[in-house]
Amino acid sequence: MEKDSKIYVSGHRGLVGSAIWRNLREKGYGNLVGRSHAELDLTDTAATCRFFEQEKPEYVIVASAKVGGIQANSLYRGQFIYENLMIACNVIHQAYRHGVRKLLFLGSSCIYPRMAPQPMPEDCLLSSPLEYTNEPYAISKIAGLKLCESYNLQYGTDFISVMPTNLYGPFDNFNLETSHVLPAILRKMFLGKSLENGDWASVRADLAARPVEGVDGSAPASAILAVLEKYGVRAAAGEGNPEGPCRTEVEIWGSGKPLREFLWSEDMADACVYIMEKVSFQDLCRGQGTEIRNTHVNIGTGKELTIAETAGKVARSVGFGGKIVFNPAKPDGTPRKLLDVSKLHALGWHHRVEIDEGIDRLRDWYVESLAAAGRKAAGF
């Protein structure tokens, strides 16, 4: 890519897309194109076609997706498969039709079978059944991966797919109804710490910035405590003073035993830009023979820890001293999904941010986001 090449980053305001956008900017790429969902609905075929006709991007990074944690994946199965299939089909096909020089499609480690070998190599794809709770999302991402691969083989395009592990970082989704595990734990423990310290200014700032089920920072203490309890932040409020210091516990879904790999989102972005700059589809086909498949690239750290260990690290970082309880009646999801990142390492890229540093960075970003929301509300 040239520094003045026109690069379209879909989903440029989300966790993944915003990190890639910042990385491109930092590396001197100045001709970036982005559209919010309100400006461009990528599930709309005609609108996507018009966008490509008007903008004519030379390079495309597909970072937009309908995403969520176990609860969201379970509740919105139809939306997850339909919207993600449509995004993949529309963007990839229009990129081919309009002569895009290179495209990067981002999937997820959940494309691999529930009981895949550990760590999971790229070639274990489609080798056994998927995890049921995220099957619709996984199928849509597998379809996008195969769409890229198939267009490359038939039309000679240079469309590459990457499969990041669990991501966390700036602009993550902290919605308690739909968020992934690490941001959900961090927000719950931030709220738990604030409640146990009687710091209701922080509790109200949190709810003002990110209301839960319509309950915001101006609601009565009783309403705030009730909605937080529903999402696993329970406070034993003192008699006659619901806003005083109190014992607090945080509930986390599942047994705490599943193992997870976490990657700082800005590391992921650096890997994506590295692949756009230095790797081609032909590079990924070498040594495959007549049947070309599984040319995608895993992006991760190659390291894992249990959900319980993750919760402990977040508690220490945030300063939460209350009780952490696990609810085994809730689903665990896939028992383990560690990525084999040997292909990525062979291509010359390694992660930099380890989990303890990343959690501290996320904590600092979250606290600053509340302060920024407060300044904005005050007109500063």
BELMOUR-V197115 format. One line per field, one symbol per residue. ss: DSSP state (@ for helix, = for strand, . for the rest). phi: phi as a letter, one per 20 degrees, with the letter a starting at -180 (. if undefined). psi: psi as a letter, one per 40 degrees, with the letter a starting at -180 (. if undefined). A space follows every 50 residues. Layout:
ss = ???
phi = ???
psi = ???
This chain:
ss = ......====....@@@@@@@@@@@@.....==...........@@@@@@ @@@@@...====.......@@@@@@.@@@@@@@@@@@@@@@@@@@@@... .=====..@@@........=.@@@.......@@@@@@@@@@@@@@@@@@@ @@@@@...======.===............@@@@@@@@@@@@@@@@...@ @@@@@@@@@..=..=.....@@@@@@@@@@..====.=..=.....==== ===.....==.===@@@@@@@@@@@@@@..@@@@@...........===. ....==@@@@@@@@@@@@....=====........=..=..@@@@@.... ....@@@@@@@@@@@@@@@@@@@@@@@...
phi = .efdfededfmfdegfffffgfffgfeneddecbcfffebefeeffffff ffffelfecccedeaecregfffffdgfffffffffgffffffffffdmf fbccdedafffeggdffdfeegeegmeafefffcggffffffffgffggf fgfedmfcdddccfffdbqgmfedffecfffffffffgffffffffemef fffffffffbgdlnedfeffgffffffffgdnddcefffmbfdegbfccd ecfnenegecdccffffgfffffgfffccdgfgeegnenedeblefcfca dmcbbfffffgfffgfffnfdeedcddffefemggbbeeedffffffocc fceeffffffffgffffffffffffffene
psi = iideihhhhifeeaddddddddddddeehegihihidddhheehdddddd dddddfidihhgeiihiiaddddddfdddddddddddddddddddddefh diihhhbieeeiidfiihihideehfeiiihddfdddddddddddddddd ddddefighihigiahiiaifihehedeiiddddddddddddddddefge dddddddddgihfehaeeiiddddddddddeehhhgiihegeeiiihiih hhiaeedihihhhhdddddddddddddehidddeeheeadhhifeihiha deiiiiddddddddddddfheahhiigeeiidahdhghihfdddddeehi idhidddddddddddddddddddddddee.
